[in-house]
Amino acid sequence: MSKQTFLKGAVILIIAGLITRFLGFVNKIVVARIMGPEGVGLYMMAVPTLLLVITLTQLGLPVAISKLVAEADAEGDRPRIKRILVISLTVTGILSLIFTACMIIFAPMISTYLLTDERAYYPLIAISPVVPIVALSSVIRGYFQGLQNMKPTAYSQVIEQVVRIAFVATFTSMLLPFGIEYAAAGAMISSVIGELASIIFMITVFKKRKTFRFRKQFFSHVKDGKDTFGDLMAIALPTTGSKLVGSISFFFEPIVVAQSLAIAGVTTILATTQYGELAGYAIPMLLLPTFITYSLSVSLVPAISEAAIVKNYALIHYRLSQALRFAVISGGAAVVVLYVYADPLMELIYEAPTVASYLKIMAPFSLFLYFQGPLQATLQALNLAKAAMMNSIIGAGVKIAAVFVLASRPELGIMGAALAIVIGFILVTLLHFATLVKEIGFTLNIRELAKVILAMIISGIIGYLLYTSILTGTDLLLKTAISIVVTGLSYAILVLGMNLIYREELKRIPFLNRWI
């Protein structure tokens, strides 16, 4: 089985993430163009409930599996790897059946009384079959990630998005004549089919590459897996605590937003539309670079776990610094593009230029969001998941309180919700960083951060002047595309010129090593 280094594994996931993020973005554009902001609002109202159920089902096991499999593989303990998989599949299988049933049973109450829009019932029901599929998929992905083989995860992500986008336009268009809620349900059905295709691929690869007979003595491993279960839960429970806090916060977010906007005098339909613009248009744009930080985070867990076993703290510091440097470089480019070109991007993509105001407020602070993933992954790999959970609880509580206070003010409305979301992720990131400073004495390279900020400012000014002064009178699409390309090239030249990416790192990238 091919095992990759931290950087090579991260690059594989980044490439796959770039493809899937682009396809997912196309998927969102298709859905938005067919259903409009109201339909997207219904769709996004159902998503937090789904994520909450998935978090409860997974129980934090993917991270625990990745960490424990990495440790067992380092020690050559194949029987332990099998026990980890058997116990994980048993737990997630049972939980997925329980929570899927609960989701279906309570869907009418959630849609009518909590989300304040009974039409959300249909997308909730349509997406419920995906829960056991995602649960099984997450266990197998955790196994491969623990072996530091990121290719199956990368391929499965691409397959899921390709299949989803192949069906989404058909289902949403076909069901739209029956009502906007049925179109939203159609978009959810395409997600289920995409996840099903992904898990079929994962199971096929797992059968071919496993180094043990999985079904042999399966139930005896379940019966004798008390110690393994304890090891998994020691990591999984604090980890799922962090995710659960985030999922619960996300679950309550549309509820609190809807109730706060009602206090501010906004009607139900308008509130659904405004939340759709924020959660379905603006925030996905901010999350575009997170496929890079997610890839770094996934690769960090087994890499840092291995280093922690032998108490190689110098390597831990190096890996985390490397991940944060890549996160801020990639995130910095996104911040510049989203801030400078917010108006034309929203006009060209969604035909909703008014949404640009959300981007301009949130984009400068999103660097904190891009830092958060690697910091949390490091905390989990160092058995500090409980600290990460407490940080997430504090951040979620502050965010929900801020949403209620700010969004209920008539002069702010939905913009207050945007500000509250920013406050939440800034606070969590700072708390994660403070925890690592306290536990391992980690320090941030201020000089590198200053260089990135300087590159952002210079490239942003170049792009702004080009867009507003030189290319005036040009077609909007052509003008925006040229300006973004020039801005990106300027940023890349500045980053390389300031030695923010090292030569030896470029040599480890598969398709660049032959040229350097």
ROLO-885330 format. One line per 5 residues: number of its first residue (from 1); their letters; for each residue x, y, z of C-alpha. Coordinates in steps of 0.05 Angstrom, whole numbers, plus 5000, padded with zeros to 4 digits. Layout:
NUM = A = X:Y:Z; ...;
//
This chain:
1 = MSKQT = 5000:5000:5000; 5030:5067:4979; 5046:5112:5038; 5058:5186:5027; 5098:5237:5066;
6 = FLKGA = 5060:5293:5101; 5071:5343:5045; 5058:5294:4987; 4995:5268:5021; 4971:5340:5032;
11 = VILII = 4985:5358:4959; 4944:5298:4935; 4885:5320:4977; 4894:5392:4957; 4891:5374:4883;
16 = AGLIT = 4829:5332:4895; 4800:5387:4939; 4811:5438:4884; 4773:5395:4834; 4717:5378:4882;
21 = RFLGF = 4711:5449:4907; 4706:5474:4835; 4654:5421:4819; 4617:5436:4884; 4617:5509:4867;
26 = VNKIV = 4588:5494:4798; 4536:5452:4834; 4517:5511:4879; 4512:5558:4819; 4466:5509:4783;
31 = VARIM = 4422:5502:4844; 4421:5577:4856; 4403:5592:4784; 4346:5541:4783; 4317:5552:4853;
36 = GPEGV = 4336:5624:4869; 4355:5650:4939; 4290:5625:4970; 4302:5553:4947; 4375:5558:4969;
41 = GLYMM = 4350:5583:5037; 4306:5521:5045; 4365:5477:5024; 4413:5511:5073; 4362:5506:5129;
46 = AVPTL = 4363:5430:5123; 4439:5424:5119; 4454:5441:5193; 4406:5386:5217; 4441:5337:5171;
51 = LLVIT = 4510:5356:5196; 4487:5350:5268; 4460:5280:5256; 4524:5260:5219; 4567:5287:5275;
56 = LTQLG = 4527:5246:5326; 4533:5184:5282; 4608:5189:5269; 4621:5204:5343; 4689:5233:5326;
61 = LPVAI = 4714:5165:5302; 4747:5187:5236; 4801:5227:5273; 4808:5172:5326; 4815:5118:5272;
66 = SKLVA = 4867:5159:5234; 4908:5170:5297; 4905:5099:5325; 4916:5066:5257; 4977:5111:5247;
71 = EADAE = 5004:5089:5315; 4989:5015:5303; 5020:5018:5233; 5083:5050:5262; 5087:4990:5310;
76 = GDRPR = 5069:4939:5256; 5008:4915:5296; 4960:4890:5241; 4911:4855:5288; 4901:4920:5325;
81 = IKRIL = 4885:4956:5260; 4831:4904:5246; 4801:4912:5316; 4799:4987:5307; 4760:4979:5242;
86 = VISLT = 4712:4926:5269; 4694:4967:5331; 4687:5031:5291; 4641:5001:5239; 4598:4969:5292;
91 = VTGIL = 4589:5034:5331; 4575:5077:5270; 4529:5025:5240; 4485:5023:5302; 4485:5099:5312;
96 = SLIFT = 4469:5113:5239; 4406:5071:5242; 4383:5104:5306; 4396:5176:5285; 4369:5167:5214;
101 = ACMII = 4304:5143:5243; 4302:5202:5292; 4315:5250:5235; 4256:5224:5196; 4210:5221:5256;
106 = FAPMI = 4225:5292:5281; 4230:5325:5212; 4159:5355:5216; 4172:5386:5284; 4241:5413:5265;
111 = STYLL = 4216:5445:5201; 4153:5475:5230; 4172:5498:5300; 4248:5507:5298; 4263:5529:5227;
116 = TDERA = 4196:5567:5223; 4186:5543:5152; 4148:5478:5144; 4172:5471:5072; 4241:5451:5099;
121 = YYPLI = 4209:5383:5115; 4219:5358:5044; 4295:5369:5038; 4303:5340:5109; 4269:5275:5089;
126 = AISPV = 4304:5272:5022; 4374:5277:5053; 4363:5228:5110; 4387:5165:5072; 4457:5195:5066;
131 = VPIVA = 4472:5188:5141; 4491:5113:5142; 4528:5121:5076; 4571:5178:5104; 4582:5140:5169;
136 = LSSVI = 4611:5079:5133; 4651:5122:5086; 4683:5161:5143; 4708:5097:5176; 4743:5073:5113;
141 = RGYFQ = 4772:5142:5099; 4799:5145:5170; 4833:5077:5159; 4868:5101:5095; 4887:5167:5125;
146 = GLQNM = 4917:5132:5185; 4961:5093:5137; 4979:5160:5105; 4951:5138:5039; 4909:5197:5016;
151 = KPTAY = 4894:5174:4945; 4829:5135:4960; 4801:5195:4998; 4820:5242:4942; 4790:5198:4887;
156 = SQVIE = 4726:5187:4926; 4716:5261:4936; 4721:5274:4862; 4673:5217:4845; 4622:5242:4895;
161 = QVVRI = 4621:5312:4864; 4621:5288:4792; 4561:5243:4805; 4525:5296:4845; 4532:5349:4792;
166 = AFVAT = 4510:5300:4739; 4442:5292:4774; 4429:5359:4809; 4403:5398:4749; 4358:5341:4728;
171 = FTSML = 4326:5330:4796; 4317:5404:4814; 4288:5423:4746; 4243:5362:4745; 4214:5376:4814;
176 = LPFGI = 4211:5452:4811; 4141:5453:4779; 4114:5419:4842; 4141:5474:4887; 4207:5505:4911;
181 = EYAAA = 4210:5456:4969; 4208:5396:4922; 4265:5427:4881; 4306:5433:4945; 4291:5360:4960;
186 = GAMIS = 4315:5343:4890; 4382:5376:4904; 4387:5334:4967; 4372:5270:4928; 4431:5284:4881;
191 = SVIGE = 4476:5290:4943; 4453:5221:4967; 4469:5190:4899; 4537:5223:4898; 4555:5196:4967;
196 = LASII = 4531:5127:4947; 4578:5127:4887; 4635:5150:4931; 4625:5094:4983; 4621:5041:4929;
201 = FMITV = 4689:5063:4905; 4717:5064:4975; 4693:4994:4991; 4723:4968:4926; 4791:4998:4941;
206 = FKKRK = 4788:4974:5013; 4775:4902:4991; 4834:4903:4943; 4885:4935:4990; 4870:4909:5059;
211 = TFRFR = 4925:4865:5089; 4879:4821:5131; 4816:4780:5125; 4764:4828:5149; 4703:4784:5159;
216 = KQFFS = 4741:4728:5193; 4724:4727:5268; 4688:4794:5261; 4641:4783:5319; 4696:4757:5364;
221 = HVKDG = 4733:4822:5354; 4669:4859:5373; 4662:4817:5436; 4735:4825:5456; 4743:4897:5434;
226 = KDTFG = 4732:4931:5502; 4803:4959:5505; 4801:4982:5432; 4733:5014:5444; 4762:5051:5504;
231 = DLMAI = 4822:5076:5463; 4776:5100:5408; 4728:5135:5456; 4786:5170:5493; 4801:5207:5428;
236 = ALPTT = 4733:5206:5394; 4690:5235:5450; 4729:5299:5460; 4737:5304:5384; 4663:5295:5372;
241 = GSKLV = 4651:5345:5427; 4685:5398:5385; 4648:5377:5322; 4583:5370:5360; 4590:5440:5388;
246 = GSISF = 4601:5465:5317; 4543:5424:5290; 4495:5445:5345; 4516:5517:5335; 4504:5510:5260;
251 = FFEPI = 4438:5475:5275; 4414:5533:5317; 4443:5586:5271; 4385:5588:5221; 4335:5582:5279;
256 = VVAQS = 4365:5641:5317; 4374:5681:5253; 4301:5669:5234; 4276:5687:5303; 4321:5749:5308;
261 = LAIAG = 4300:5774:5239; 4228:5765:5261; 4242:5809:5321; 4272:5859:5273; 4207:5859:5233;
266 = VTTIL = 4229:5815:5174; 4177:5768:5145; 4188:5692:5142; 4197:5689:5067; 4245:5748:5067;
271 = ATTQY = 4284:5718:5125; 4291:5652:5088; 4315:5690:5026; 4365:5732:5065; 4392:5671:5101;
276 = GELAG = 4399:5636:5034; 4440:5694:5008; 4486:5693:5069; 4493:5618:5080; 4484:5595:5007;
281 = YAIPM = 4520:5651:4969; 4570:5689:5012; 4596:5637:5061; 4611:5584:5008; 4655:5636:4974;
286 = LLLPT = 4693:5646:5039; 4700:5571:5047; 4730:5560:4978; 4803:5558:5004; 4786:5512:5061;
291 = FITYS = 4798:5451:5018; 4872:5467:5026; 4868:5475:5102; 4825:5412:5106; 4877:5373:5066;
296 = LSVSL = 4932:5398:5111; 4891:5380:5173; 4877:5309:5149; 4951:5297:5135; 4973:5330:5200;
301 = VPAIS = 4936:5282:5247; 4976:5218:5229; 5041:5257:5217; 5039:5292:5284; 5014:5229:5319;
306 = EAAIV = 5076:5191:5295; 5121:5247:5318; 5087:5251:5385; 5098:5176:5398; 5174:5186:5396;
311 = KNYAL = 5168:5255:5430; 5198:5291:5371; 5172:5360:5388; 5218:5394:5338; 5183:5357:5282;
316 = IHYRL = 5115:5374:5311; 5133:5448:5311; 5160:5443:5240; 5099:5407:5212; 5050:5455:5245;
321 = SQALR = 5090:5516:5222; 5092:5488:5152; 5017:5475:5151; 5001:5545:5178; 5047:5577:5127;
326 = FAVIS = 5011:5542:5070; 4944:5559:5101; 4958:5634:5105; 4989:5636:5035; 4929:5603:5002;
331 = GGAAV = 4880:5640:5046; 4914:5706:5033; 4902:5699:4958; 4829:5684:4970; 4820:5743:5016;
336 = VVLYV = 4848:5791:4963; 4805:5764:4907; 4741:5761:4948; 4749:5831:4977; 4772:5868:4914;
341 = YADPL = 4724:5833:4866; 4664:5820:4911; 4616:5860:4869; 4631:5831:4800; 4637:5760:4828;
346 = MELIY = 4568:5762:4860; 4539:5793:4797; 4570:5742:4750; 4559:5680:4792; 4493:5691:4826;
351 = EAPTV = 4465:5754:4794; 4461:5781:4866; 4508:5841:4872; 4477:5862:4938; 4509:5800:4971;
356 = ASYLK = 4578:5831:4959; 4570:5871:5023; 4572:5807:5064; 4637:5786:5030; 4671:5853:5040;
361 = IMAPF = 4655:5851:5115; 4675:5778:5126; 4733:5767:5077; 4788:5805:5114; 4776:5764:5177;
366 = SLFLY = 4772:5697:5142; 4847:5687:5151; 4830:5666:5222; 4783:5613:5193; 4839:5585:5149;
371 = FQGPL = 4885:5578:5209; 4833:5541:5250; 4836:5473:5215; 4910:5458:5224; 4909:5484:5296;
376 = QATLQ = 4850:5439:5314; 4882:5378:5279; 4945:5388:5319; 4906:5391:5384; 4871:5326:5367;
381 = ALNLA = 4936:5291:5347; 4968:5312:5414; 4910:5284:5455; 4886:5355:5469; 4817:5344:5437;
386 = KAAMM = 4784:5362:5503; 4816:5430:5502; 4794:5439:5430; 4724:5421:5450; 4722:5473:5506;
391 = NSIIG = 4748:5526:5457; 4693:5508:5408; 4640:5512:5463; 4662:5582:5482; 4664:5604:5409;
396 = AGVKI = 4596:5574:5392; 4563:5605:5453; 4591:5674:5437; 4570:5667:5364; 4498:5647:5378;
401 = AAVFV = 4491:5702:5430; 4520:5753:5381; 4473:5729:5325; 4413:5741:5370; 4438:5809:5394;
406 = LASRP = 4461:5836:5327; 4412:5805:5278; 4352:5828:5319; 4373:5901:5311; 4332:5930:5252;
411 = ELGIM = 4391:5972:5228; 4435:5910:5221; 4388:5852:5206; 4423:5796:5167; 4488:5835:5168;
416 = GAALA = 4488:5826:5243; 4488:5751:5232; 4548:5757:5186; 4586:5797:5238; 4569:5746:5292;
421 = IVIGF = 4595:5688:5249; 4661:5726:5241; 4666:5738:5316; 4656:5663:5328; 4711:5636:5284;
426 = ILVTL = 4761:5690:5305; 4751:5672:5378; 4758:5597:5368; 4822:5605:5327; 4854:5650:5380;
431 = LHFAT = 4835:5600:5435; 4864:5541:5396; 4929:5580:5385; 4933:5600:5459; 4924:5526:5479;
436 = LVKEI = 4983:5504:5435; 5026:5561:5461; 5012:5537:5532; 5020:5462:5519; 5080:5457:5471;
441 = GFTLN = 5108:5528:5470; 5089:5538:5398; 5103:5606:5368; 5079:5638:5303; 5129:5664:5253;
446 = IRELA = 5110:5737:5252; 5159:5754:5197; 5127:5704:5149; 5058:5729:5167; 5079:5801:5154;
451 = KVILA = 5107:5781:5086; 5041:5749:5067; 5001:5810:5089; 5049:5855:5048; 5039:5810:4987;
456 = MIISG = 4963:5814:4997; 4964:5890:5000; 5009:5900:4939; 4973:5849:4895; 4906:5877:4918;
461 = IIGYL = 4926:5948:4898; 4951:5923:4830; 4886:5886:4817; 4842:5944:4840; 4878:5995:4796;
466 = LYTSI = 4875:5948:4736; 4800:5935:4745; 4778:6006:4759; 4826:6048:4717; 4858:6008:4660;
471 = LTGTD = 4803:5959:4638; 4745:6008:4642; 4694:5997:4587; 4713:5924:4579; 4661:5868:4584;
476 = LLLKT = 4648:5852:4658; 4666:5778:4652; 4730:5791:4613; 4750:5849:4657; 4740:5809:4721;
481 = AISIV = 4776:5747:4694; 4837:5787:4670; 4841:5826:4735; 4837:5763:4778; 4890:5728:4737;
486 = VTGLS = 4937:5788:4741; 4923:5794:4816; 4938:5720:4826; 5002:5722:4786; 5025:5784:4824;
491 = YAILV = 5011:5750:4890; 5047:5686:4868; 5109:5725:4845; 5111:5763:4911; 5103:5699:4952;
496 = LGMNL = 5159:5663:4914; 5202:5726:4914; 5197:5732:4989; 5217:5658:4997; 5152:5639:5031;
501 = IYREE = 5153:5572:4995; 5219:5535:5001; 5255:5501:4943; 5258:5434:4979; 5182:5436:4988;
506 = LKRIP = 5171:5448:4914; 5215:5388:4899; 5169:5342:4939; 5109:5360:4896; 5101:5302:4847;
511 = FLNRW = 5090:5342:4783; 5142:5396:4799; 5202:5355:4824; 5227:5340:4754; 5231:5414:4737;
516 = I = 5265:5440:4800;
//
